[in-house]
Amino acid sequence: MVYSNLQAQDADYHYMIAQATKAPSGHNTQPWLFEIKENEVIIRPNLRYRLPVVDPDEREMFVSLGCAAENLCLAATEKGYQSHVSVTAEGVISIRLEKQTALVSDPLAAQIPVRQTTRGRYNGQLIAPETIAILQSTDCDPAVGVHFFQRGTAEFDTIAQYVYKGNDVQMNDTAFMNELKQWMRYNKKDSQRSRDGLSYAVFGAPNLPRFIAKTIISKSINAKSQNKNDSQCIASSSHFLLFTTRHNAVQEWVNLGRTLERLLLHATAFGIRNAFLNQPNEVGGLAKKMAESLLLHDETPTILIRLGYAKPRPYSIRRPLSEVLLPR
């Protein structure tokens, strides 16, 4: 069968978009829509999947779109395309793609299907200083701050306390808990039906009948149990990694997402796992207090993750392209 240039381009673009959808997102909502145009892919927010309680300003949503954009740009190099990214004030991302004959594939592209958010305890091993130095050299947008805090330092312990304070607020907020439970997928059937959300498998839970799993999980989700679990996970981690912005604006959130994804892919190449602990940044007032405690003046804490070494967990399911592609 002979394919036209347009068919070949569409096949390339579909591959890039599939790689883009492997980006992380809050509660695994996958809040993106992709539009294919001539020599261009546009990424738009899918407001159907916004999180109005935990992410009322849609900040984390736009960070996720930035992560998806970075994946797409990296995947483009595998198909021989150079990318040029622009972001509107409303957060619409346009990625112009130019076919190049001698473009070298970015090695980070190979890490896209490997990277995952790995919840649970790590093995306690510290990341070597020389590896941290390499991660710190990741290309970063000028308005984005990237701060590493090693376990055993006063700053690490300070951040941990803010995580626990965030849990105390969120787990006692009825609206937060209702939203969280809407995105829980209690067994395999639940996960495969929706192809999104917080799967039982990524938490290491067994595949039980839904009514049993829902009862067990619902009773276990509270501030006390969450803080106990987080304290164990934090104690087993090597570093906290905090991302900040200067002006807390949409374009910065997208660019933070691109920086975040590149760094996570670099970490993945070293066998380093990550998990999000964004509670302090999601509770009004806590982020500012945490920034002051860490002497991060004029910076807004936006994304907090922990790093360390652990065995991989099952991967979160993604929706098919048919559900994220806008009609041409």
C-alpha positions as CSV (number, residue, x, y, z in Angstrom):
1,M,0.0,0.0,0.0
2,V,1.3,3.4,-0.9
3,Y,0.8,6.2,1.6
4,S,0.5,9.9,0.7
5,N,2.8,12.5,2.4
6,L,-0.3,13.6,4.4
7,Q,-1.0,10.1,5.6
8,A,2.6,9.6,6.6
9,Q,2.6,12.9,8.5
10,D,-0.6,12.0,10.2
11,A,0.9,8.7,11.3
12,D,3.9,10.6,12.7
13,Y,1.7,13.0,14.5
14,H,-0.5,10.3,16.0
15,Y,2.7,8.7,17.4
16,M,3.8,12.0,18.9
17,I,0.4,12.6,20.5
18,A,0.3,9.0,21.9
19,Q,3.6,9.8,23.6
20,A,2.3,13.1,24.8
21,T,-0.5,11.4,26.6
22,K,1.9,9.5,28.7
23,A,2.6,12.7,30.7
24,P,1.5,12.9,34.4
25,S,-1.6,14.7,35.5
26,G,-3.4,15.3,38.7
27,H,-5.6,12.3,39.7
28,N,-4.6,10.9,36.2
29,T,-7.4,13.1,34.7
30,Q,-5.5,13.5,31.4
31,P,-6.9,17.0,30.8
32,W,-5.8,17.5,27.2
33,L,-7.2,17.7,23.7
34,F,-5.0,17.6,20.6
35,E,-5.8,19.3,17.3
36,I,-3.8,18.4,14.1
37,K,-3.3,21.2,11.6
38,E,-1.0,21.5,8.7
39,N,2.6,21.2,10.1
40,E,1.3,21.8,13.6
41,V,-0.2,20.2,16.7
42,I,-2.2,22.3,19.1
43,I,-2.8,21.3,22.7
44,R,-5.8,22.6,24.5
45,P,-7.2,22.1,28.0
46,N,-10.1,19.8,28.3
47,L,-12.1,21.5,31.0
48,R,-14.3,18.5,31.3
49,Y,-11.5,17.0,33.4
50,R,-10.6,19.9,35.5
51,L,-10.4,19.5,39.3
52,P,-12.2,22.5,40.8
53,V,-11.6,21.7,44.4
54,V,-7.9,20.6,44.5
55,D,-6.9,22.8,41.5
56,P,-9.3,25.8,41.5
57,D,-6.9,28.0,39.5
58,E,-6.2,25.2,37.0
59,R,-2.5,25.6,37.7
60,E,-1.7,21.9,37.9
61,M,-3.8,21.3,34.8
62,F,-1.6,23.6,32.8
63,V,1.5,22.1,34.2
64,S,0.2,18.8,32.9
65,L,-0.3,20.3,29.5
66,G,3.3,21.5,29.6
67,C,4.5,18.0,30.4
68,A,2.5,16.6,27.4
69,A,4.0,19.3,25.2
70,E,7.5,18.3,26.2
71,N,6.8,14.7,25.5
72,L,5.4,15.6,22.0
73,C,8.5,17.6,21.2
74,L,10.8,14.8,22.3
75,A,8.8,12.2,20.3
76,A,9.0,14.5,17.3
77,T,12.8,14.1,17.2
78,E,12.3,10.4,16.8
79,K,10.3,11.0,13.6
80,G,12.8,13.7,12.3
81,Y,10.8,16.8,13.2
82,Q,12.1,20.0,14.8
83,S,9.6,21.6,17.0
84,H,8.8,25.3,17.8
85,V,6.5,25.9,20.8
86,S,4.4,29.0,21.5
87,V,1.9,29.4,24.4
88,T,-0.9,31.9,24.5
89,A,-1.9,33.8,27.7
90,E,-4.9,31.4,27.9
91,G,-2.6,28.4,27.9
92,V,-3.2,27.1,24.4
93,I,0.0,25.4,23.2
94,S,1.0,25.5,19.5
95,I,3.8,23.2,18.4
96,R,5.1,23.9,14.9
97,L,6.8,20.9,13.3
98,E,9.4,21.0,10.6
99,K,10.7,17.9,8.9
100,Q,14.5,17.7,9.1
101,T,16.7,15.3,7.1
102,A,19.6,15.0,9.6
103,L,17.9,15.5,13.0
104,V,19.2,13.3,15.8
105,S,16.6,11.7,18.1
106,D,16.7,13.1,21.6
107,P,17.7,10.2,24.0
108,L,15.1,11.3,26.5
109,A,12.4,10.3,24.1
110,A,13.2,6.6,24.9
111,Q,12.3,7.3,28.6
112,I,8.8,8.5,27.9
113,P,7.1,5.0,28.1
114,V,9.4,4.1,31.1
115,R,8.7,7.1,33.3
116,Q,5.9,6.6,35.9
117,T,4.6,8.1,39.1
118,T,5.8,5.4,41.5
119,R,3.8,5.6,44.8
120,G,4.6,3.7,47.9
121,R,7.9,3.3,49.9
122,Y,11.3,3.6,48.3
123,N,14.4,1.7,49.4
124,G,16.0,4.6,51.3
125,Q,19.1,4.9,49.1
126,L,20.4,8.4,48.7
127,I,21.0,9.7,45.1
128,A,24.6,10.4,44.5
129,P,25.7,14.1,44.5
130,E,27.1,13.8,41.0
131,T,23.7,12.5,39.8
132,I,21.9,15.3,41.5
133,A,24.3,17.7,39.8
134,I,23.4,16.3,36.4
135,L,19.7,16.6,37.1
136,Q,20.3,20.2,38.2
137,S,21.8,21.0,34.8
138,T,18.5,20.2,33.1
139,D,17.4,23.1,30.8
140,C,15.0,25.3,32.8
141,D,12.8,28.2,31.9
142,P,14.1,31.5,33.4
143,A,10.9,32.0,35.4
144,V,10.9,28.5,36.9
145,G,12.8,27.6,40.0
146,V,14.1,24.1,40.7
147,H,15.2,23.3,44.2
148,F,16.5,20.0,45.6
149,F,16.4,19.1,49.3
150,Q,18.2,16.0,50.6
151,R,16.9,13.8,53.3
152,G,18.6,14.6,56.6
153,T,18.5,18.4,56.1
154,A,16.4,20.8,58.1
155,E,14.8,22.0,54.8
156,F,13.7,18.4,54.0
157,D,12.1,18.1,57.4
158,T,10.4,21.4,57.1
159,I,8.8,20.4,53.8
160,A,7.6,17.1,55.3
161,Q,5.8,19.0,58.1
162,Y,4.0,21.1,55.4
163,V,2.9,17.9,53.7
164,Y,1.3,16.7,56.9
165,K,-0.4,20.1,57.5
166,G,-1.7,19.9,53.9
167,N,-3.1,16.4,54.6
168,D,-4.8,17.6,57.8
169,V,-6.6,20.3,55.8
170,Q,-7.5,18.3,52.7
171,M,-8.6,15.1,54.5
172,N,-11.0,17.0,56.6
173,D,-12.5,18.9,53.7
174,T,-15.7,17.2,52.5
175,A,-15.5,18.8,49.0
176,F,-11.9,17.6,48.6
177,M,-12.8,14.1,49.7
178,N,-15.8,13.9,47.4
179,E,-13.7,15.0,44.4
180,L,-10.9,12.5,45.3
181,K,-13.4,9.6,45.5
182,Q,-14.8,10.5,42.1
183,W,-11.4,9.7,40.6
184,M,-10.8,6.5,42.6
185,R,-10.8,3.3,40.4
186,Y,-11.4,0.5,42.8
187,N,-10.7,-2.6,40.7
188,K,-9.6,-3.7,37.2
189,K,-13.1,-3.4,35.7
190,D,-13.3,0.2,37.0
191,S,-10.0,1.1,35.6
192,Q,-10.5,-0.4,32.2
193,R,-13.9,1.2,31.8
194,S,-12.8,4.7,32.5
195,R,-9.1,4.5,31.4
196,D,-8.3,7.3,33.8
197,G,-8.3,8.1,37.5
198,L,-6.4,6.7,40.5
199,S,-6.2,3.0,39.9
200,Y,-6.1,0.5,42.7
201,A,-3.1,-1.2,41.0
202,V,-0.8,1.8,41.1
203,F,-1.3,1.8,44.9
204,G,-0.4,-1.9,45.1
205,A,-3.9,-2.9,46.2
206,P,-5.5,-6.2,45.2
207,N,-8.1,-6.6,42.5
208,L,-11.2,-7.1,44.7
209,P,-14.9,-6.8,43.9
210,R,-15.8,-3.1,43.8
211,F,-18.1,-3.0,46.8
212,I,-15.4,-4.6,49.0
213,A,-12.5,-2.4,47.7
214,K,-14.6,0.7,48.0
215,T,-15.5,0.0,51.6
216,I,-11.9,-0.8,52.5
217,I,-10.4,2.2,50.7
218,S,-13.0,4.7,51.9
219,K,-12.4,3.7,55.6
220,S,-8.6,4.0,55.2
221,I,-8.6,7.5,53.6
222,N,-8.3,10.0,56.5
223,A,-5.7,12.5,57.8
224,K,-4.2,10.1,60.3
225,S,-3.6,7.2,57.9
226,Q,-2.5,9.5,55.1
227,N,0.1,11.2,57.3
228,K,1.3,7.8,58.6
229,N,1.7,6.5,55.0
230,D,3.3,9.8,53.8
231,S,5.8,9.8,56.7
232,Q,6.9,6.3,55.8
233,C,7.2,7.2,52.1
234,I,9.1,10.4,52.8
235,A,11.5,8.7,55.2
236,S,12.3,6.2,52.4
237,S,13.0,8.9,49.8
238,S,16.2,10.6,48.9
239,H,15.2,14.1,48.0
240,F,12.3,16.5,47.8
241,L,12.2,18.4,44.5
242,L,10.3,21.7,44.5
243,F,9.4,23.6,41.4
244,T,8.4,27.3,41.7
245,T,7.3,30.2,39.5
246,R,8.0,33.9,39.6
247,H,4.6,35.3,38.6
248,N,2.2,32.4,39.1
249,A,0.9,32.8,35.5
250,V,-0.5,30.4,32.9
251,Q,2.5,30.6,30.6
252,E,4.9,29.9,33.4
253,W,2.8,26.9,34.5
254,V,3.1,25.4,31.0
255,N,6.8,26.1,30.9
256,L,7.2,24.6,34.4
257,G,5.5,21.5,33.0
258,R,8.0,21.2,30.2
259,T,10.9,21.6,32.7
260,L,9.4,19.1,35.1
261,E,8.9,16.5,32.4
262,R,12.5,16.8,31.1
263,L,13.9,16.5,34.6
264,L,11.7,13.4,35.4
265,L,12.8,11.8,32.1
266,H,16.4,12.5,33.1
267,A,15.8,10.9,36.5
268,T,14.1,7.9,34.9
269,A,17.2,7.3,32.8
270,F,19.2,7.0,36.1
271,G,16.6,4.5,37.5
272,I,15.2,7.2,39.9
273,R,11.5,7.0,40.7
274,N,9.2,9.9,41.6
275,A,5.9,10.6,43.2
276,F,3.9,13.8,43.7
277,L,3.4,15.3,47.2
278,N,1.7,18.5,46.2
279,Q,-0.5,19.0,49.3
280,P,1.3,22.1,50.6
281,N,0.9,23.8,47.2
282,E,-2.8,23.0,47.0
283,V,-3.9,24.5,50.4
284,G,-4.3,28.2,50.5
285,G,-1.7,29.9,52.6
286,L,0.5,26.9,53.2
287,A,2.6,27.4,50.0
288,K,3.5,31.0,51.0
289,K,4.5,29.9,54.5
290,M,6.6,27.1,53.2
291,A,8.4,29.4,50.7
292,E,9.2,31.8,53.6
293,S,10.5,28.9,55.7
294,L,12.7,27.8,52.9
295,L,13.9,31.4,52.2
296,L,12.4,31.3,48.7
297,H,11.4,34.9,48.5
298,D,9.4,36.1,45.5
299,E,8.8,32.5,44.4
300,T,5.5,30.5,44.3
301,P,5.8,26.8,45.2
302,T,3.9,25.0,42.5
303,I,4.9,21.3,42.2
304,L,6.5,19.2,44.9
305,I,7.7,15.6,44.3
306,R,9.9,13.1,46.1
307,L,12.7,11.2,44.5
308,G,14.4,7.9,45.3
309,Y,14.9,4.3,44.2
310,A,12.2,1.6,44.1
311,K,10.8,-1.2,42.0
312,P,8.2,0.0,39.4
313,R,4.5,-0.2,40.0
314,P,1.8,-0.9,37.4
315,Y,1.3,1.9,34.9
316,S,-1.7,4.1,34.9
317,I,-4.1,3.5,32.0
318,R,-4.5,6.2,29.3
319,R,-7.4,7.0,27.1
320,P,-7.2,6.1,23.4
321,L,-6.3,8.7,20.8
322,S,-9.9,8.7,19.6
323,E,-10.9,10.4,22.8
324,V,-8.3,13.1,22.9
325,L,-8.1,14.1,19.2
326,L,-10.3,16.9,18.0
327,P,-11.9,16.4,14.5
328,R,-10.1,18.0,11.6
